[in-house]
């Protein structure tokens, strides 16, 4: 019975959000028109130091970008901080893994030594 209950709960929790979030048609029509905006410049201007035909590529070329102006821009201090935090986290995880593996190996060696003495 508990297995059936788990399966039932899993199915209900999977289907319930879809049943609750159904979109219902409104009785009165809503105004969905969008006001037309005046477009003065139809073409996009790339913010690059060099000619866009030289810079736009699947592999970014040197001297084709711009220096970061805000802290969240590519190459700004926030990006370097996130990189540092990720490296610190990986080093911590690696240290814990190595330490626990060495601890486990010592425990296994001690257990085997005790069994050999018997």
N, C-alpha and C positions, 0 to 999 in steps of 0.2 A: 504493500500500500504506500509506503513512503516514496518508493520509486515513481509511482504514478502521480503522487502529489508534486514531486519535483518537476516532472515533465509538464504537468498542467500549469504550474506556476511559470515555468520557462516560456511556455506558449503564450500564456496570458500577458506576461510582461513584455513579450516581443510584439504582440498584436495590439495591445491596449493603446500605446501612443498614436498609432495610426487611426484607431477608431475615435479617439478623443479629438484629434487635430483635423478632422475633416472640414473642408471649407463648404459653407452653406450659402446658397444664393440668397441675396437680399430681396425683400419684397419690393422695395422702391429702387429704381435705377440710380446709380451714382454717376456723378460727372467725372469722366475719365479723360477729358481732353487736357492736353498739355499746351501751355502757352508757348508760342514760337519765340525763340530767342534770336536776337540779331547777331549774326556771325560776321565779324569783321575780317578775320583771317582764316580762310578755310584750310590752309596747310599747316602742318605741325613743324615747329622750329626746334631742332635738336640743340641742346645746351652743351656743345662740345667746343674744344679749343681748335681742332682741325676741321677739314672738310668732312661732312658726314659720309661721303662715298668712300673715303679712306678708313673711316673709323667703324662703320657698322659692319659687323662680322660676327660669326659664331664664337670666335676667339678674340676677346678684347685686346686691342693693340696698345702699345705704349704711347703715352702722351695724347690719348684720345678722350680722356675723361675730363673731369674737373675736380679741383681740390675740395675736400669736404668743408662745408660751411656751417652745418649744424651738427650737433653731437650724434644724431642718429643716422647721418649720411654714411655711405659706404666708405670705409677707411677712417671713420671718426673714432673718438676715444671709447664710445660705447661698444663698438664692434670689437675693439681690442680687449676691452674688459670682459666681454662674453667669452672671447677666445681663451683668455687667461683662466676664467672660472671653469671652463670645460677641461682645460689641461689639468688644473688642480684636482678636479673631480676624478678624472681618469687616473691620475697618480695615486689618489687616495684609494680608489677601487683596486688598483694593482697591488698596492702595499698590503691591503687587507687580505687579498687573495693569496699572496706569497706567504704572509705571516700565518694564515690559517692552514695552508698546505704544509708548511714546515712543522707546525704544531701537531697536525694529524699524523705526519710521517714519524715524528718522535714518539707519539703515543703508540703507533703500530710497532715500532722497533722495540720499545720497552715491553710491550705485550709479548712479542715473539721471544725476547730474551728471557722473560719469566717462564714461558712455556718450555724453552730449551733447558732451563735449570731443573725442571721437574723430572 
